[in-house]
Structure formats: C-alpha cells, structure tokens
Amino acid sequence: MSILIFLLVSYLFLCYSLSLVFNKAGIDAKKGWIPGINFAEWAKLIGRKPTYALWLLFPIVNIFIFCGMAVDLTRSFGRFSFGDAALSVIYAPVMFYLIGKNNNDKYNGPVLMQEKEF
C-alpha cells in the first residue's frame, strides 16, 4: 500500500513540476495536469512527435523512454552536467522543480533539433 501512495504522490509532484516547466517554455501550465497531454507536450518540448509519448504505455520500454525524455528535457533548458542528468534519471520531478523555480534557466528550444542542426 505504501508503494501505491509513493507512486501517487510522485505523479502529482511530476504534474506540478511539469506545469512549472511548461510555464517557462511558453506552454499553458494547465496542460501539465492533464494525464496523457502532459507527456505529449513534454515530447514536443524535446523535439519529438507527440505520439512518441505512447511508448510510455509499454512495460519495461517505458522506463527507458521516460529516462531519455527526462534527460532531454533537462538538456533543453541548458543543463548539461552529469549531475543534472543523473538527478533527472533518479527522480525527475525534483529536477523539473529545480528548473521551474530557477530564474536563470531558460528554455533553449528542443534539444533534439539542436543536435540535428549541429
């Protein structure tokens, strides 16, 4: 039962931190609270198609997709250090909260598009 409570609280914290990040990126913060839409908007922020978020529905694969999306979102805000990537993988809501509350972090555009141009 305690694992279920932890997962529920973690999801609510993820939605809150995504709403902060979306607000910084110029997206309506309410979209961070709508299940499914929040992951589709997250995929758009990093430069993927919104349908990429459907991979999160498949067991085992979703772990790798979620971690990759978390690191890419962190990099989209100009945070490229190993510690930032590690925190994104270990507990993404904390990293997104830190990005959302830090006034120095600016959204630099989809990181995957920047890599293609490079």
N, C-alpha and C positions, 0 to 999 in steps of 0.2 A: 504494500500500500504506500509506503514511503517513497518508493521509486516513482510511482504514478504521480504523487504530489510534486516531487522534484521535477519531473518532466513537464507537468502543467505550469509550474512557476517559471521554469526555464523558457517555455514557449511564450508565456506572457511577457517576460523580460526581453525576449528576442523581438517580439512585436513592438514593444516600447522603443527599444534601441533602433530598430529599423525605421520607425516613424521619425526619430531624430535624424537619422542619416538621410532619409528621403527628403526631409525638410531642407537639409543643407544642399542637397543635389537639385533642388527646384521641383520636386515631385510633391503632390499633395500628401501630407503626413498621415491622413486617414487611411491611405492605401496600405500602410504598414500594419494595420489591424485586421485587414480582411484576409482570411485564410485563402491561400492559392494565389490571390492577386499580389500579395506581398512578395512571394517568391518569383512571380513573373516579372514584376517591376525590378526586383533585385537582379534578375538575369539581364534585363535591358540595361541596367546601370553599368554592368561589367562588360557589355558588348555582345551578349548572346541573344538569340531569339527567345521570346517568352516561352515557347514550347520546350525549351531546354529544361525548364523547371519540372516538367513531367517526369524526368529521370529520378526525381526525389521520391516518386511513388514506388520504386522497385527496391526491395530489400537488398542489403549489402551494397549495392551500387550507390544507394542514396548517401551512404557515409562518405564515399569518395567525392561525389558530386557536391555535397554540402561543404566539405572542407575546401575544395577547389574554388567554389563560389565565394566562400568567406575570405580566403586569401586574395582573390581577385578584387573583391570589394575594398579590402584594406589597401591594396595597391592603387586602386582608383582614386584614393584620397592622398596619394603621395607618401604612404608609409611603406617603405621597402625593407626595413630591417628584419633580421631573423626573429627577434623577439616579438615584433608585431605579427609576423606570420604564424609563429608558434602559438601566441595567445588567440589568434583567430581560429586555429585548428582545435585548441584545447577547450576554449569556451568563447565562442563567437559573440554572444550578447554583450559580454564585458568589453570586448574590443570595439564593437559598434557603438556602445555607450560612450566610450572614451573619445571616439571620433566625433560623435554627435555633440558632445559637450565642449570639445576643444575648439576655441575660436580660430586657431592657427591652421587647422586642417580645412582645405578647400577641395571641392570635387574637381578633378582634372580631366574628366571625361572617361569614357570606357577604356580601361587599361588594355583590353584585347585589341582594340582598334589602334591604339598607340603602338603596340608591338608589331602589328601588321605593317604599319607605315614605316617602322624602323627597319 
